[in-house]
Amino acid sequence: MNKVRITAIRQTVYPDLMARYENPILHTCDVETGQQWVSLDGQRPDGLCPSAWTSMQPFVESLARGEGNFYDGWMQNPMSAMISCNDGFRPFSFYLEVED
């Protein structure tokens, strides 16, 4: 199986949605831009947010099996994907790519 590198690319924050819908919380996310993990055998790497993993798991597993070309040419690199976590107030975008 392929190794899949997961890179935290960018976080977007929606203060207007947070003010309107979210209850105040003290701690939300430990991910930092540029942070990387490597998935072995399609498994969640240690230290990767479990909620973010839920969003990317099917893509990581497919890439680990050597599949790709999601949505018929969506990505310039067919053995990659750009996936966001499921936090609607402050989603992080992650770039997934097969390691050579």
Residue pairs with C-beta under 8 A, 6 or more apart in sequence:
1 40
1 41
1 42
1 64
1 65
1 66
2 63
2 64
2 65
2 66
2 79
2 98
2 99
3 38
3 39
3 40
3 64
3 98
3 99
4 38
4 39
4 42
4 60
4 63
4 64
4 96
4 97
4 98
4 99
5 36
5 37
5 38
5 39
5 96
5 97
5 98
5 99
6 36
6 37
6 38
6 39
6 45
6 48
6 56
6 60
6 94
6 95
6 96
7 34
7 35
7 36
7 94
7 95
7 97
8 31
8 32
8 33
8 34
8 35
8 36
8 92
8 93
8 94
9 33
9 82
9 92
9 93
9 94
9 95
10 33
10 92
10 93
11 29
11 31
11 33
11 90
11 91
11 92
11 93
12 90
12 91
12 93
13 89
13 90
14 88
14 89
14 90
17 88
17 89
18 89
18 90
21 89
22 89
28 87
28 89
28 90
29 49
29 87
29 90
29 92
30 49
31 49
31 52
31 92
37 45
37 46
37 47
37 48
38 45
38 99
39 45
39 60
39 64
41 64
42 60
42 61
42 64
42 65
44 50
44 53
44 57
49 85
51 85
51 86
51 87
52 85
52 86
52 92
52 94
54 86
55 83
55 84
55 85
55 86
56 81
56 83
56 85
56 94
56 96
59 70
59 81
59 83
59 96
60 96
62 68
62 70
63 79
63 80
63 81
63 96
63 97
63 98
64 98
66 98
68 78
68 79
68 80
68 98
69 78
70 81
74 81
75 81
75 82
77 97
79 97
79 98
80 95
80 96
80 97
80 98
81 95
81 96
82 93
82 94
82 95
82 96
83 93
83 94
83 96
84 91
84 92
84 93
84 94
85 91
85 92
85 94
